[in-house]
Amino acid sequence: MGTKQKDLVDLLKDEVGDRLRAVGEYDKDDYYVLYIREDVAEEFTQEDIGEIHHEMVLKGLGNQHIESLFDDEPLECSIYQFKSIARLHFVKEDYLGYYVSFDYDGNVNPSKIVDECKELL
């Protein structure tokens, strides 16, 4: 794990503590788990992780279409907020990005986490 990746995991641990579920980095061909909480690792098979990787690549490619619809700046992050989990998808290039998930209970502001991660990435 490189310095930037280690700094990202450390930042997230500082911000969300034990609520941090997983941090990953992906490119076109593979997915790299930078951090995964033990109970979360037990929830997903390698096949599940492969499907998540595939979906993240597709979402990254779809950003160009979304950006053209809104004629805005490049999309940097998508926030998926569920009842008890927040998932962040940072797109760096078409086939490159980062994935973060943490337990969500209303006490953490996902937008604040996005801003801090963007500064680092």
C-alpha contacts under 8 A as a table, 3 or more apart, distances in Angstrom:
res1	aa1	res2	aa2	distance
1	M	5	Q	6.10
1	M	6	K	6.39
1	M	34	L	7.13
2	G	5	Q	5.33
2	G	6	K	6.19
3	T	6	K	5.09
3	T	7	D	6.00
4	K	7	D	5.07
4	K	8	L	6.15
4	K	120	L	7.31
4	K	121	L	7.22
5	Q	8	L	5.04
5	Q	9	V	6.37
5	Q	34	L	7.09
6	K	9	V	5.20
6	K	10	D	6.13
6	K	34	L	7.78
7	D	10	D	5.03
7	D	11	L	5.98
7	D	120	L	7.78
8	L	11	L	5.12
8	L	12	L	6.21
8	L	117	C	6.84
8	L	120	L	6.89
8	L	121	L	7.83
9	V	12	L	5.17
9	V	13	K	6.11
9	V	23	V	6.94
9	V	34	L	7.24
9	V	35	Y	6.92
10	D	13	K	5.07
10	D	14	D	6.15
11	L	14	D	5.14
11	L	15	E	6.19
11	L	117	C	7.84
12	L	15	E	4.99
12	L	16	V	5.90
12	L	17	G	7.23
12	L	20	L	7.01
12	L	113	I	7.75
13	K	16	V	5.52
13	K	17	G	4.59
13	K	18	D	7.16
13	K	20	L	6.44
14	D	17	G	5.58
15	E	113	I	7.48
16	V	19	R	5.48
16	V	20	L	5.87
16	V	102	F	7.36
16	V	108	V	7.12
17	G	20	L	6.05
18	D	21	R	7.92
19	R	102	F	5.25
19	R	103	D	4.84
19	R	104	Y	7.51
20	L	37	R	7.17
20	L	101	S	6.41
20	L	102	F	4.31
20	L	103	D	6.46
21	R	35	Y	7.86
21	R	36	I	5.80
21	R	37	R	5.24
21	R	40	V	6.27
21	R	100	V	7.67
21	R	101	S	5.32
21	R	102	F	4.73
21	R	103	D	6.72
22	A	33	V	7.61
22	A	34	L	7.60
22	A	35	Y	5.31
22	A	36	I	4.26
22	A	37	R	6.29
22	A	40	V	7.53
22	A	99	Y	7.73
22	A	100	V	5.71
22	A	101	S	5.28
22	A	102	F	6.93
23	V	33	V	6.27
23	V	34	L	5.38
23	V	35	Y	5.02
23	V	36	I	6.47
23	V	98	Y	7.31
23	V	99	Y	5.59
23	V	100	V	4.53
23	V	101	S	6.63
24	G	31	Y	6.84
24	G	32	Y	5.50
24	G	33	V	4.50
24	G	34	L	5.12
24	G	35	Y	6.84
24	G	98	Y	5.56
24	G	99	Y	4.99
24	G	100	V	6.54
25	E	31	Y	5.89
25	E	32	Y	5.15
25	E	33	V	6.60
25	E	34	L	7.02
25	E	96	L	7.65
25	E	97	G	5.82
25	E	98	Y	4.36
25	E	99	Y	6.25
26	Y	29	D	7.72
26	Y	30	D	5.76
26	Y	31	Y	4.27
26	Y	32	Y	5.92
26	Y	53	H	6.97
26	Y	57	V	7.97
26	Y	95	Y	7.59
26	Y	96	L	5.68
26	Y	97	G	5.51
26	Y	98	Y	6.24
27	D	30	D	5.60
27	D	31	Y	6.56
27	D	57	V	7.55
27	D	95	Y	5.15
27	D	96	L	4.46
27	D	97	G	6.72
28	K	57	V	6.60
28	K	95	Y	4.76
28	K	96	L	6.69
30	D	53	H	7.20
31	Y	49	I	7.97
31	Y	50	G	7.68
31	Y	53	H	5.96
33	V	36	I	6.85
36	I	40	V	6.51
36	I	41	A	6.10
37	R	40	V	5.29
37	R	41	A	6.22
38	E	41	A	5.14
38	E	42	E	6.59
39	D	42	E	5.25
39	D	43	E	6.77
40	V	43	E	5.13
40	V	44	F	6.99
41	A	44	F	5.75
41	A	45	T	7.96
42	E	45	T	7.60
44	F	47	E	7.85
44	F	48	D	5.60
44	F	49	I	6.64
45	T	48	D	5.04
45	T	49	I	6.41
46	Q	49	I	5.04
46	Q	50	G	6.13
47	E	50	G	4.97
47	E	51	E	6.27
48	D	51	E	5.10
48	D	52	I	6.25
49	I	52	I	4.99
49	I	53	H	6.15
50	G	53	H	5.05
50	G	54	H	6.24
51	E	54	H	5.05
51	E	55	E	6.17
52	I	55	E	5.09
52	I	56	M	6.15
53	H	56	M	5.17
53	H	57	V	6.34
54	H	57	V	5.30
54	H	58	L	6.34
55	E	58	L	5.06
55	E	59	K	6.07
56	M	59	K	5.05
56	M	60	G	6.12
56	M	89	H	7.64
56	M	97	G	7.93
57	V	60	G	5.10
57	V	61	L	6.31
57	V	94	D	7.37
57	V	95	Y	5.61
57	V	96	L	7.46
58	L	61	L	5.10
58	L	62	G	6.16
59	K	62	G	4.96
59	K	63	N	6.47
60	G	63	N	5.40
60	G	91	V	5.90
60	G	93	E	7.34
60	G	94	D	5.36
60	G	95	Y	6.45
60	G	96	L	7.63
60	G	97	G	7.68
61	L	64	Q	6.47
61	L	94	D	5.17
61	L	95	Y	7.05
62	G	65	H	5.50
62	G	66	I	6.63
63	N	66	I	5.00
63	N	67	E	5.97
63	N	75	L	6.53
64	Q	67	E	5.12
64	Q	68	S	6.18
64	Q	74	P	7.99
65	H	68	S	5.15
65	H	69	L	6.30
66	I	69	L	5.15
66	I	70	F	6.54
67	E	70	F	5.44
67	E	71	D	5.66
67	E	72	D	5.81
67	E	73	E	6.99
67	E	74	P	6.20
67	E	75	L	6.54
68	S	71	D	4.93
68	S	72	D	7.31
75	L	78	S	7.79
75	L	91	V	7.43
76	E	90	F	5.71
76	E	91	V	5.54
76	E	92	K	7.05
77	C	88	L	6.68
77	C	89	H	5.34
77	C	90	F	4.34
77	C	91	V	6.14
77	C	114	V	7.31
78	S	88	L	5.77
78	S	89	H	5.13
78	S	90	F	6.66
79	I	86	A	7.12
79	I	87	R	5.90
79	I	88	L	4.75
79	I	89	H	6.57
79	I	110	P	7.51
80	Y	86	A	5.76
80	Y	87	R	4.98
80	Y	88	L	6.27
81	Q	84	S	7.89
81	Q	85	I	6.21
81	Q	86	A	4.43
81	Q	87	R	6.28
81	Q	104	Y	7.95
82	F	85	I	5.16
82	F	86	A	5.96
82	F	104	Y	7.87
83	K	104	Y	7.30
84	S	103	D	5.75
84	S	104	Y	4.73
84	S	105	D	6.07
85	I	101	S	6.88
85	I	102	F	5.73
85	I	103	D	4.46
85	I	104	Y	4.61
85	I	105	D	7.85
86	A	101	S	5.59
86	A	102	F	5.51
86	A	103	D	6.30
86	A	104	Y	5.62
86	A	110	P	7.30
87	R	99	Y	7.26
87	R	100	V	5.64
87	R	101	S	4.29
87	R	102	F	6.66
88	L	99	Y	5.75
88	L	100	V	5.03
88	L	101	S	6.24
88	L	114	V	7.56
89	H	97	G	7.19
89	H	98	Y	5.91
89	H	99	Y	4.78
89	H	100	V	6.60
90	F	97	G	5.35
90	F	98	Y	5.01
90	F	99	Y	6.35
91	V	94	D	7.28
91	V	96	L	6.21
91	V	97	G	4.38
91	V	98	Y	6.62
92	K	95	Y	7.86
92	K	96	L	5.38
92	K	97	G	5.06
92	K	98	Y	7.89
93	E	96	L	4.95
93	E	97	G	6.85
104	Y	107	N	7.36
104	Y	108	V	6.94
105	D	108	V	7.20
106	G	109	N	7.23
109	N	112	K	5.40
109	N	113	I	6.67
110	P	113	I	5.09
110	P	114	V	6.20
111	S	114	V	4.95
111	S	115	D	6.27
112	K	115	D	5.20
112	K	116	E	6.33
113	I	116	E	5.19
113	I	117	C	6.08
114	V	117	C	5.17
114	V	118	K	6.01
115	D	118	K	5.17
115	D	119	E	6.40
116	E	119	E	5.32
116	E	120	L	6.64
117	C	120	L	5.13
117	C	121	L	6.06
118	K	121	L	5.07
